[in-house]
Amino acid sequence: MTAPNKPAEPPPPPKYTIPSTKLSNDVEVTSSSPNDRRADGQPSDETTPPDQAAETNLYFKSKVLADRAITEWQKTHRLEVVHILPTWMFGPRDAAPTTAGRMILELLHQRMPALIPGGNVVVDARDVAQAMLTAVEKGRTGERYILNSGYQSIVGIAHQLATVSGVPAPSLRLPYPAALAVGWMMENFARLQGQETLMTVSGLRT
């Protein structure tokens, strides 16, 4: 009795596939979040290097490593890359949803009992999409473009949402130390349950 023929193993995937598509340019959408705060107190810009949080915040770190990988890849491949750095994006059709979309849903369904201090620089996702199209036509390779429409506090976002939705914003405010403690508890509880949480210690610190 002869042994059955072994099925042929599939060929290994090509190491790089971008050159075969004959693309001439590419837009990388990353994030402005890893950018450090400048020592002189001025706003950071596209040239500001990543801060120390990029070593502990895994989201920040992933963006820094992706940028480095693209820079290294470009040394041996001909492809023009423009970098788009949006701030905290809000907008329609947030299918995931992202943390921004989840926060909106939590507020609308009144599942957020308290508001935390701080905020972030925000941008409309539709503006980001338009900027990506503009970058393809006019962006310069290697350039980095931060996209933002200004700073918004968490309290301010909640009250703006209350104005347009009619759902009242939470009246309770958590001071920063209490928010860190709650974030630690929620993070560990979510880890035990195999779930995700909107409120994390690293998110509060950054």
TORPA-4810 file (N, C-alpha, C, O; in nm, 3 decimals):
<nodes>
NODE_1_0.085_-0.119_0.000_0.000_0.000_0.000_0.088_0.125_0.000_0.174_0.142_0.087_M
NODE_2_0.067_0.209_-0.097_0.150_0.328_-0.108_0.092_0.443_-0.027_-0.029_0.457_-0.013_T
NODE_3_0.182_0.522_0.026_0.139_0.638_0.106_0.080_0.744_0.014_0.128_0.763_-0.097_A
NODE_4_-0.024_0.812_0.060_-0.083_0.918_-0.023_0.015_1.030_-0.046_0.098_1.062_0.039_P
NODE_5_0.003_1.090_-0.162_0.091_1.202_-0.194_0.065_1.319_-0.100_-0.050_1.354_-0.072_N
NODE_6_0.174_1.377_-0.052_0.159_1.496_0.032_0.119_1.615_-0.053_0.175_1.636_-0.161_K
NODE_7_0.023_1.691_-0.008_-0.015_1.810_-0.086_0.100_1.910_-0.091_0.173_1.928_0.006_P
NODE_8_0.113_1.972_-0.204_0.221_2.070_-0.220_0.200_2.186_-0.124_0.089_2.236_-0.107_A
NODE_9_0.310_2.228_-0.061_0.302_2.341_0.031_0.289_2.471_-0.049_0.353_2.487_-0.153_E
NODE_10_0.206_2.562_0.000_0.192_2.689_-0.072_0.321_2.767_-0.068_0.396_2.758_0.029_P
NODE_11_0.349_2.844_-0.172_0.472_2.924_-0.173_0.468_3.029_-0.063_0.361_3.078_-0.027_P
NODE_12_0.585_3.064_-0.010_0.586_3.167_0.096_0.539_3.300_0.040_0.564_3.331_-0.076_P
NODE_13_0.471_3.378_0.122_0.425_3.510_0.074_0.542_3.600_0.045_0.645_3.592_0.112_P
NODE_14_0.530_3.687_-0.054_0.640_3.779_-0.084_0.666_3.870_0.035_0.575_3.910_0.108_P
NODE_15_0.794_3.903_0.053_0.830_3.987_0.167_0.767_4.125_0.156_0.718_4.180_0.255_K
NODE_16_0.768_4.180_0.036_0.707_4.310_0.013_0.618_4.301_-0.110_0.656_4.242_-0.211_Y
NODE_17_0.501_4.358_-0.103_0.409_4.351_-0.216_0.378_4.487_-0.276_0.317_4.495_-0.383_T
NODE_18_0.419_4.594_-0.211_0.385_4.728_-0.260_0.443_4.757_-0.398_0.372_4.813_-0.481_I
NODE_19_0.572_4.720_-0.428_0.624_4.752_-0.561_0.544_4.689_-0.674_0.533_4.748_-0.782_P
NODE_20_0.487_4.570_-0.653_0.412_4.503_-0.759_0.284_4.576_-0.795_0.228_4.553_-0.902_S
NODE_21_0.236_4.664_-0.708_0.114_4.738_-0.737_0.141_4.863_-0.821_0.048_4.929_-0.866_T
NODE_22_0.268_4.893_-0.840_0.309_5.009_-0.920_0.256_5.140_-0.863_0.226_5.233_-0.937_K
NODE_23_0.245_5.146_-0.731_0.205_5.271_-0.667_0.322_5.368_-0.670_0.437_5.327_-0.659_L
NODE_24_0.292_5.494_-0.685_0.397_5.596_-0.682_0.399_5.672_-0.551_0.503_5.724_-0.511_S
NODE_25_0.284_5.679_-0.482_0.282_5.748_-0.353_0.181_5.683_-0.260_0.093_5.608_-0.303_N
NODE_26_0.195_5.713_-0.132_0.113_5.649_-0.029_0.088_5.750_0.082_0.171_5.838_0.108_D
NODE_27_-0.025_5.737_0.148_-0.058_5.822_0.263_-0.068_5.733_0.386_-0.150_5.642_0.391_V
NODE_28_0.017_5.760_0.484_0.010_5.687_0.610_-0.069_5.770_0.710_-0.033_5.885_0.737_E
NODE_29_-0.176_5.715_0.763_-0.253_5.782_0.867_-0.208_5.727_1.001_-0.234_5.611_1.033_V
NODE_30_-0.142_5.809_1.078_-0.090_5.767_1.208_-0.160_5.847_1.316_-0.284_5.849_1.318_T
NODE_31_-0.089_5.912_1.405_-0.152_5.989_1.513_-0.055_6.096_1.563_0.066_6.078_1.560_S
NODE_32_-0.111_6.205_1.609_-0.029_6.310_1.670_-0.004_6.282_1.818_0.074_6.353_1.882_S
NODE_33_-0.069_6.180_1.872_-0.063_6.155_2.016_0.077_6.138_2.073_0.104_6.191_2.181_S
NODE_34_0.170_6.067_2.005_0.302_6.049_2.067_0.386_6.175_2.075_0.486_6.176_2.147_P
NODE_35_0.350_6.282_2.005_0.432_6.403_2.006_0.449_6.458_2.147_0.352_6.470_2.222_N
NODE_36_0.573_6.490_2.181_0.605_6.537_2.315_0.558_6.681_2.334_0.536_6.755_2.239_D
NODE_37_0.544_6.718_2.462_0.519_6.858_2.496_0.653_6.932_2.492_0.752_6.884_2.546_R
NODE_38_0.655_7.047_2.429_0.779_7.121_2.418_0.819_7.183_2.551_0.735_7.224_2.630_R
NODE_39_0.951_7.188_2.575_1.002_7.239_2.702_0.975_7.387_2.719_0.967_7.436_2.832_A
NODE_40_0.961_7.461_2.608_0.939_7.606_2.618_0.792_7.641_2.636_0.757_7.759_2.640_D
NODE_41_0.705_7.540_2.648_0.564_7.565_2.670_0.484_7.593_2.545_0.362_7.608_2.551_G
NODE_42_0.551_7.601_2.430_0.481_7.625_2.304_0.417_7.495_2.253_0.459_7.386_2.290_Q
NODE_43_0.314_7.508_2.170_0.251_7.387_2.116_0.350_7.303_2.036_0.435_7.357_1.965_P
NODE_44_0.338_7.172_2.047_0.423_7.084_1.966_0.379_7.091_1.820_0.266_7.128_1.790_S
NODE_45_0.471_7.055_1.731_0.438_7.055_1.589_0.486_6.924_1.526_0.521_6.829_1.596_D
NODE_46_0.487_6.921_1.393_0.521_6.797_1.323_0.664_6.752_1.347_0.696_6.635_1.327_E
NODE_47_0.752_6.843_1.389_0.893_6.808_1.410_0.922_6.766_1.554_1.033_6.723_1.583_T
NODE_48_0.825_6.779_1.642_0.846_6.745_1.783_0.860_6.594_1.798_0.775_6.519_1.751_T
NODE_49_0.968_6.548_1.864_0.989_6.403_1.877_0.890_6.339_1.975_0.825_6.410_2.052_P
NODE_50_0.878_6.207_1.972_0.788_6.137_2.065_0.831_6.160_2.210_0.949_6.177_2.238_P
NODE_51_0.734_6.158_2.300_0.767_6.176_2.441_0.786_6.041_2.509_0.772_5.936_2.445_D
NODE_52_0.817_6.044_2.639_0.845_5.921_2.712_0.724_5.830_2.722_0.738_5.709_2.740_Q
NODE_53_0.605_5.887_2.710_0.483_5.805_2.718_0.477_5.704_2.604_0.406_5.604_2.613_A
NODE_54_0.553_5.729_2.496_0.554_5.636_2.383_0.619_5.504_2.419_0.606_5.407_2.344_A
NODE_55_0.688_5.498_2.532_0.749_5.373_2.577_0.655_5.292_2.665_0.673_5.171_2.679_E
NODE_56_0.557_5.356_2.724_0.466_5.285_2.816_0.324_5.271_2.761_0.255_5.174_2.790_T
NODE_57_0.281_5.368_2.681_0.149_5.361_2.620_0.162_5.281_2.490_0.227_5.325_2.395_N
NODE_58_0.099_5.163_2.486_0.118_5.074_2.372_0.063_5.132_2.242_0.116_5.106_2.134_L
NODE_59_-0.044_5.211_2.252_-0.099_5.275_2.131_0.004_5.373_2.074_0.031_5.371_1.954_Y
NODE_60_0.060_5.458_2.160_0.162_5.553_2.115_0.281_5.477_2.056_0.332_5.513_1.950_F
NODE_61_0.324_5.372_2.126_0.442_5.297_2.083_0.420_5.235_1.946_0.512_5.231_1.864_K
NODE_62_0.300_5.185_1.920_0.272_5.124_1.789_0.287_5.226_1.677_0.333_5.191_1.568_S
NODE_63_0.249_5.350_1.702_0.261_5.454_1.600_0.407_5.489_1.574_0.447_5.508_1.459_K
NODE_64_0.486_5.497_1.681_0.628_5.528_1.666_0.700_5.417_1.590_0.780_5.444_1.500_V
NODE_65_0.670_5.291_1.625_0.734_5.178_1.558_0.693_5.170_1.411_0.775_5.135_1.325_L
NODE_66_0.568_5.202_1.381_0.523_5.201_1.242_0.596_5.307_1.160_0.637_5.281_1.046_A
NODE_67_0.614_5.425_1.218_0.688_5.531_1.148_0.832_5.488_1.120_0.884_5.510_1.011_D
NODE_68_0.894_5.425_1.219_1.032_5.379_1.201_1.041_5.271_1.094_1.134_5.270_1.014_R
NODE_69_0.944_5.181_1.093_0.944_5.073_0.995_0.929_5.129_0.853_0.995_5.081_0.761_A
NODE_70_0.843_5.228_0.836_0.824_5.289_0.704_0.951_5.360_0.659_0.991_5.349_0.543_I
NODE_71_1.014_5.433_0.751_1.138_5.503_0.718_1.246_5.405_0.676_1.319_5.430_0.580_T
NODE_72_1.257_5.294_0.747_1.356_5.191_0.714_1.324_5.126_0.580_1.414_5.100_0.500_E
NODE_73_1.197_5.099_0.557_1.154_5.035_0.432_1.184_5.122_0.311_1.219_5.072_0.204_W
NODE_74_1.171_5.254_0.329_1.193_5.347_0.218_1.339_5.354_0.174_1.369_5.402_0.065_Q
NODE_75_1.430_5.305_0.258_1.571_5.308_0.222_1.601_5.215_0.105_1.699_5.237_0.033_K
NODE_76_1.519_5.114_0.086_1.543_5.016_-0.020_1.429_5.008_-0.121_1.432_4.925_-0.212_T
NODE_77_1.327_5.093_-0.106_1.212_5.089_-0.197_1.174_5.231_-0.238_1.187_5.326_-0.162_H
NODE_78_1.127_5.241_-0.360_1.092_5.373_-0.414_0.942_5.393_-0.401_0.864_5.345_-0.483_R
NODE_79_0.904_5.463_-0.300_0.763_5.496_-0.279_0.756_5.625_-0.197_0.816_5.634_-0.090_L
NODE_80_0.684_5.722_-0.247_0.668_5.848_-0.175_0.559_5.831_-0.070_0.448_5.787_-0.100_E
NODE_81_0.591_5.868_0.053_0.497_5.852_0.164_0.474_5.986_0.231_0.568_6.055_0.270_V
NODE_82_0.347_6.023_0.245_0.307_6.143_0.319_0.240_6.097_0.448_0.158_6.005_0.447_V
NODE_83_0.276_6.160_0.559_0.227_6.118_0.690_0.118_6.213_0.739_0.141_6.333_0.752_H
NODE_84_0.000_6.159_0.768_-0.111_6.236_0.822_-0.124_6.204_0.970_-0.136_6.087_1.008_I
NODE_85_-0.123_6.307_1.055_-0.127_6.289_1.200_-0.254_6.353_1.257_-0.249_6.466_1.306_L
NODE_86_-0.365_6.284_1.253_-0.486_6.341_1.313_-0.480_6.339_1.464_-0.412_6.255_1.524_P
NODE_87_-0.551_6.431_1.525_-0.567_6.429_1.670_-0.685_6.336_1.702_-0.713_6.245_1.623_T
NODE_88_-0.754_6.356_1.813_-0.860_6.265_1.855_-0.979_6.282_1.761_-1.043_6.388_1.760_W
NODE_89_-1.009_6.179_1.683_-1.111_6.191_1.578_-1.252_6.161_1.628_-1.275_6.063_1.699_M
NODE_90_-1.344_6.247_1.589_-1.488_6.226_1.611_-1.557_6.237_1.476_-1.514_6.314_1.390_F
NODE_91_-1.663_6.161_1.456_-1.737_6.174_1.332_-1.837_6.063_1.310_-1.843_5.968_1.387_G
NODE_92_-1.916_6.076_1.204_-2.020_5.977_1.174_-1.961_5.845_1.124_-1.845_5.840_1.083_P
NODE_93_-2.043_5.740_1.129_-2.007_5.606_1.079_-1.884_5.550_1.150_-1.800_5.485_1.087_R
NODE_94_-1.875_5.573_1.279_-1.766_5.518_1.359_-1.802_5.373_1.390_-1.857_5.343_1.496_D
NODE_95_-1.770_5.283_1.297_-1.822_5.146_1.303_-1.758_5.063_1.412_-1.820_4.968_1.460_A
NODE_96_-1.637_5.094_1.454_-1.566_5.005_1.547_-1.640_4.979_1.679_-1.659_4.861_1.710_A
NODE_97_-1.684_5.075_1.758_-1.646_5.217_1.749_-1.511_5.242_1.816_-1.463_5.159_1.893_P
NODE_98_-1.451_5.356_1.785_-1.328_5.397_1.850_-1.359_5.444_1.992_-1.475_5.445_2.033_T
NODE_99_-1.255_5.483_2.065_-1.278_5.533_2.202_-1.365_5.658_2.199_-1.446_5.679_2.289_T
NODE_100_-1.348_5.741_2.096_-1.433_5.861_2.085_-1.578_5.821_2.065_-1.667_5.874_2.132_A
NODE_101_-1.602_5.728_1.974_-1.739_5.683_1.950_-1.800_5.613_2.069_-1.919_5.629_2.097_G
NODE_102_-1.719_5.535_2.140_-1.769_5.466_2.259_-1.807_5.565_2.368_-1.907_5.547_2.437_R
NODE_103_-1.726_5.671_2.382_-1.759_5.772_2.483_-1.891_5.840_2.450_-1.973_5.864_2.539_M
NODE_104_-1.912_5.871_2.323_-2.039_5.932_2.281_-2.156_5.840_2.313_-2.258_5.885_2.366_I
NODE_105_-2.142_5.711_2.283_-2.249_5.615_2.309_-2.276_5.601_2.459_-2.391_5.592_2.502_L
NODE_106_-2.168_5.599_2.538_-2.186_5.588_2.684_-2.262_5.709_2.738_-2.348_5.695_2.825_E
NODE_107_-2.231_5.826_2.686_-2.300_5.947_2.731_-2.446_5.947_2.686_-2.536_5.982_2.763_L
NODE_108_-2.470_5.908_2.562_-2.607_5.907_2.510_-2.696_5.807_2.582_-2.816_5.831_2.600_L
NODE_109_-2.638_5.694_2.623_-2.715_5.592_2.694_-2.707_5.608_2.846_-2.753_5.523_2.922_H
NODE_110_-2.645_5.719_2.889_-2.634_5.753_3.031_-2.569_5.640_3.111_-2.613_5.606_3.222_Q
NODE_111_-2.464_5.583_3.053_-2.388_5.479_3.121_-2.256_5.533_3.177_-2.174_5.456_3.227_R
NODE_112_-2.236_5.664_3.168_-2.117_5.727_3.224_-2.161_5.810_3.344_-2.215_5.919_3.327_M
NODE_113_-2.139_5.759_3.466_-2.193_5.826_3.584_-2.122_5.955_3.622_-2.179_6.040_3.691_P
NODE_114_-1.996_5.971_3.575_-1.919_6.089_3.614_-1.828_6.131_3.500_-1.797_6.052_3.411_A
NODE_115_-1.786_6.257_3.504_-1.694_6.310_3.405_-1.556_6.326_3.468_-1.544_6.358_3.586_L
NODE_116_-1.454_6.302_3.388_-1.316_6.308_3.438_-1.251_6.439_3.393_-1.297_6.501_3.297_I
NODE_117_-1.143_6.480_3.461_-1.074_6.603_3.421_-0.997_6.582_3.292_-0.977_6.470_3.246_P
NODE_118_-0.955_6.693_3.234_-0.871_6.685_3.114_-0.952_6.688_2.986_-1.073_6.709_2.986_G
NODE_119_-0.881_6.667_2.878_-0.943_6.669_2.747_-0.840_6.637_2.641_-0.738_6.575_2.670_G
NODE_120_-0.865_6.678_2.519_-0.774_6.647_2.410_-0.799_6.742_2.293_-0.901_6.810_2.287_N
NODE_121_-0.704_6.744_2.202_-0.722_6.817_2.077_-0.799_6.726_1.983_-0.764_6.609_1.966_V
NODE_122_-0.903_6.778_1.920_-0.994_6.694_1.843_-0.996_6.736_1.696_-0.949_6.844_1.659_V
NODE_123_-1.053_6.648_1.612_-1.070_6.679_1.471_-1.187_6.595_1.418_-1.212_6.484_1.464_V
NODE_124_-1.257_6.651_1.320_-1.367_6.580_1.255_-1.310_6.478_1.157_-1.223_6.511_1.077_D
NODE_125_-1.359_6.355_1.162_-1.310_6.248_1.074_-1.328_6.284_0.927_-1.249_6.241_0.843_A
NODE_126_-1.431_6.362_0.895_-1.453_6.402_0.756_-1.344_6.498_0.708_-1.307_6.496_0.591_R
NODE_127_-1.294_6.581_0.799_-1.183_6.669_0.763_-1.056_6.588_0.739_-0.976_6.621_0.652_D
NODE_128_-1.039_6.481_0.817_-0.923_6.394_0.798_-0.929_6.327_0.660_-0.828_6.319_0.590_V
NODE_129_-1.047_6.280_0.622_-1.063_6.217_0.491_-1.029_6.314_0.378_-0.962_6.277_0.282_A
NODE_130_-1.075_6.439_0.391_-1.045_6.539_0.289_-0.896_6.569_0.285_-0.839_6.588_0.178_Q
NODE_131_-0.833_6.574_0.402_-0.689_6.600_0.408_-0.610_6.488_0.342_-0.506_6.513_0.280_A
NODE_132_-0.658_6.364_0.355_-0.590_6.252_0.290_-0.594_6.267_0.138_-0.495_6.241_0.070_M
NODE_133_-0.709_6.309_0.085_-0.719_6.330_-0.060_-0.626_6.443_-0.104_-0.561_6.434_-0.208_L
NODE_134_-0.622_6.549_-0.025_-0.534_6.661_-0.057_-0.387_6.620_-0.052_-0.306_6.664_-0.133_T
NODE_135_-0.354_6.533_0.045_-0.216_6.487_0.060_-0.171_6.407_-0.061_-0.055_6.416_-0.101_A
NODE_136_-0.262_6.330_-0.120_-0.227_6.253_-0.240_-0.189_6.347_-0.354_-0.097_6.319_-0.430_V
NODE_137_-0.260_6.458_-0.366_-0.238_6.550_-0.478_-0.127_6.651_-0.451_-0.051_6.686_-0.542_E
NODE_138_-0.117_6.697_-0.326_-0.026_6.809_-0.299_0.077_6.781_-0.190_0.170_6.859_-0.172_K
NODE_139_0.063_6.671_-0.117_0.155_6.643_-0.008_0.296_6.614_-0.058_0.314_6.559_-0.167_G
NODE_140_0.395_6.650_0.022_0.534_6.626_-0.014_0.584_6.504_0.060_0.559_6.489_0.180_R
NODE_141_0.655_6.417_-0.009_0.702_6.294_0.052_0.789_6.321_0.174_0.875_6.409_0.172_T
NODE_142_0.765_6.244_0.278_0.839_6.261_0.403_0.781_6.364_0.496_0.818_6.369_0.614_G
NODE_143_0.689_6.447_0.446_0.630_6.551_0.531_0.524_6.491_0.624_0.459_6.391_0.592_E
NODE_144_0.510_6.556_0.739_0.412_6.515_0.838_0.314_6.631_0.861_0.356_6.745_0.877_R
NODE_145_0.185_6.601_0.861_0.083_6.705_0.871_-0.012_6.673_0.987_-0.087_6.576_0.982_Y
NODE_146_-0.007_6.756_1.092_-0.098_6.741_1.206_-0.234_6.801_1.169_-0.241_6.911_1.114_I
NODE_147_-0.340_6.729_1.200_-0.476_6.776_1.173_-0.549_6.795_1.305_-0.564_6.700_1.381_L
NODE_148_-0.595_6.917_1.331_-0.671_6.940_1.454_-0.761_7.061_1.437_-0.738_7.148_1.352_N
NODE_149_-0.865_7.066_1.519_-0.956_7.181_1.515_-0.966_7.248_1.651_-1.057_7.328_1.674_S
NODE_150_-0.874_7.217_1.742_-0.873_7.283_1.871_-0.895_7.189_1.988_-0.936_7.074_1.972_G
NODE_151_-0.866_7.240_2.107_-0.877_7.161_2.230_-1.021_7.158_2.280_-1.093_7.258_2.275_Y
NODE_152_-1.061_7.041_2.328_-1.193_7.026_2.391_-1.176_6.946_2.521_-1.112_6.841_2.522_Q
NODE_153_-1.233_6.997_2.628_-1.232_6.921_2.753_-1.340_6.812_2.748_-1.435_6.822_2.670_S
NODE_154_-1.323_6.709_2.830_-1.424_6.603_2.837_-1.558_6.662_2.882_-1.664_6.626_2.830_I
NODE_155_-1.552_6.754_2.978_-1.674_6.819_3.026_-1.739_6.898_2.912_-1.861_6.894_2.895_V
NODE_156_-1.658_6.969_2.835_-1.711_7.047_2.723_-1.777_6.960_2.617_-1.883_6.994_2.565_G
NODE_157_-1.714_6.846_2.586_-1.772_6.754_2.488_-1.906_6.701_2.537_-2.002_6.693_2.461_I
NODE_158_-1.911_6.665_2.666_-2.035_6.611_2.723_-2.148_6.714_2.717_-2.262_6.679_2.687_A
NODE_159_-2.117_6.840_2.745_-2.220_6.943_2.743_-2.264_6.979_2.601_-2.381_7.009_2.577_H
NODE_160_-2.170_6.976_2.506_-2.209_6.999_2.367_-2.301_6.888_2.318_-2.398_6.913_2.247_Q
NODE_161_-2.268_6.764_2.357_-2.353_6.651_2.318_-2.491_6.662_2.382_-2.592_6.631_2.319_L
NODE_162_-2.494_6.708_2.507_-2.623_6.725_2.575_-2.709_6.830_2.504_-2.831_6.816_2.496_A
NODE_163_-2.644_6.934_2.453_-2.718_7.040_2.384_-2.787_6.988_2.257_-2.902_7.023_2.230_T
NODE_164_-2.716_6.906_2.180_-2.772_6.861_2.052_-2.860_6.737_2.067_-2.945_6.711_1.981_V
NODE_165_-2.842_6.660_2.175_-2.917_6.535_2.190_-3.033_6.545_2.288_-3.129_6.469_2.280_S
NODE_166_-3.024_6.641_2.381_-3.126_6.650_2.485_-3.103_6.556_2.601_-3.180_6.556_2.697_G
NODE_167_-2.996_6.475_2.594_-2.962_6.385_2.704_-2.870_6.460_2.800_-2.763_6.504_2.759_V
NODE_168_-2.909_6.476_2.926_-2.827_6.555_3.018_-2.690_6.494_3.042_-2.674_6.372_3.045_P
NODE_169_-2.592_6.580_3.058_-2.456_6.535_3.088_-2.446_6.495_3.234_-2.521_6.547_3.317_A
NODE_170_-2.355_6.404_3.269_-2.336_6.368_3.410_-2.299_6.491_3.492_-2.221_6.575_3.448_P
NODE_171_-2.354_6.500_3.611_-2.325_6.615_3.697_-2.207_6.588_3.790_-2.147_6.682_3.842_S
NODE_172_-2.174_6.462_3.811_-2.064_6.426_3.901_-1.930_6.446_3.832_-1.915_6.410_3.715_L
NODE_173_-1.832_6.503_3.905_-1.697_6.523_3.854_-1.599_6.444_3.940_-1.601_6.454_4.063_R
NODE_174_-1.513_6.366_3.876_-1.411_6.291_3.949_-1.280_6.369_3.949_-1.232_6.406_3.841_L
NODE_175_-1.221_6.397_4.065_-1.087_6.457_4.066_-0.986_6.359_4.010_-1.011_6.238_4.005_P
NODE_176_-0.872_6.410_3.967_-0.773_6.327_3.897_-0.729_6.205_3.977_-0.728_6.095_3.920_Y
NODE_177_-0.692_6.217_4.106_-0.651_6.096_4.181_-0.761_5.990_4.186_-0.733_5.871_4.174_P
NODE_178_-0.885_6.035_4.205_-0.996_5.939_4.208_-1.017_5.875_4.072_-1.049_5.756_4.063_A
NODE_179_-0.998_5.953_3.965_-1.013_5.899_3.830_-0.908_5.792_3.803_-0.938_5.690_3.741_A
NODE_180_-0.785_5.814_3.850_-0.680_5.713_3.833_-0.715_5.584_3.906_-0.695_5.475_3.853_L
NODE_181_-0.767_5.597_4.028_-0.805_5.478_4.105_-0.918_5.401_4.037_-0.913_5.278_4.028_A
NODE_182_-1.017_5.473_3.988_-1.128_5.408_3.918_-1.078_5.344_3.788_-1.120_5.234_3.753_V
NODE_183_-0.990_5.414_3.718_-0.934_5.360_3.594_-0.859_5.231_3.618_-0.869_5.136_3.540_G
NODE_184_-0.781_5.226_3.728_-0.706_5.105_3.762_-0.801_4.989_3.790_-0.779_4.877_3.743_W
NODE_185_-0.907_5.015_3.866_-1.003_4.910_3.897_-1.076_4.862_3.772_-1.093_4.741_3.752_M
NODE_186_-1.119_4.955_3.688_-1.192_4.916_3.567_-1.102_4.838_3.471_-1.147_4.744_3.406_M
NODE_187_-0.976_4.880_3.462_-0.882_4.813_3.373_-0.859_4.669_3.416_-0.859_4.578_3.333_E
NODE_188_-0.839_4.648_3.545_-0.814_4.513_3.595_-0.939_4.426_3.590_-0.931_4.306_3.562_N
NODE_189_-1.055_4.485_3.617_-1.179_4.409_3.608_-1.204_4.365_3.463_-1.244_4.252_3.438_F
NODE_190_-1.180_4.456_3.369_-1.199_4.422_3.228_-1.102_4.313_3.185_-1.139_4.226_3.106_A
NODE_191_-0.979_4.318_3.236_-0.881_4.215_3.201_-0.925_4.078_3.250_-0.910_3.979_3.180_R
NODE_192_-0.979_4.073_3.371_-1.028_3.946_3.426_-1.147_3.893_3.346_-1.164_3.772_3.333_L
NODE_193_-1.228_3.983_3.294_-1.346_3.943_3.218_-1.318_3.922_3.069_-1.406_3.882_2.993_Q
NODE_194_-1.193_3.950_3.029_-1.159_3.938_2.888_-1.227_4.042_2.801_-1.259_4.016_2.685_G
NODE_195_-1.249_4.160_2.859_-1.319_4.266_2.787_-1.230_4.391_2.779_-1.118_4.392_2.830_Q
NODE_196_-1.281_4.493_2.715_-1.213_4.621_2.706_-1.286_4.723_2.791_-1.406_4.711_2.818_E
NODE_197_-1.212_4.825_2.833_-1.273_4.932_2.911_-1.238_5.066_2.848_-1.130_5.083_2.792_T
NODE_198_-1.329_5.159_2.858_-1.308_5.292_2.801_-1.208_5.373_2.884_-1.141_5.461_2.831_L
NODE_199_-1.199_5.342_3.012_-1.118_5.421_3.105_-0.997_5.340_3.150_-1.013_5.238_3.218_M
NODE_200_-0.877_5.384_3.113_-0.754_5.315_3.151_-0.658_5.413_3.217_-0.669_5.535_3.200_T
NODE_201_-0.564_5.359_3.293_-0.466_5.444_3.361_-0.377_5.515_3.260_-0.354_5.636_3.272_V
NODE_202_-0.328_5.442_3.160_-0.241_5.505_3.060_-0.315_5.613_2.982_-0.257_5.715_2.947_S
NODE_203_-0.443_5.590_2.954_-0.522_5.690_2.884_-0.540_5.816_2.966_-0.535_5.927_2.913_G
NODE_204_-0.561_5.800_3.097_-0.577_5.915_3.185_-0.448_5.994_3.198_-0.450_6.117_3.206_L
NODE_205_-0.336_5.924_3.201_-0.208_5.991_3.219_-0.162_6.064_3.094_-0.079_6.155_3.103_R
NODE_206_-0.214_6.026_2.980_-0.168_6.088_2.856_-0.276_6.173_2.793_-0.255_6.233_2.687_T
</nodes>
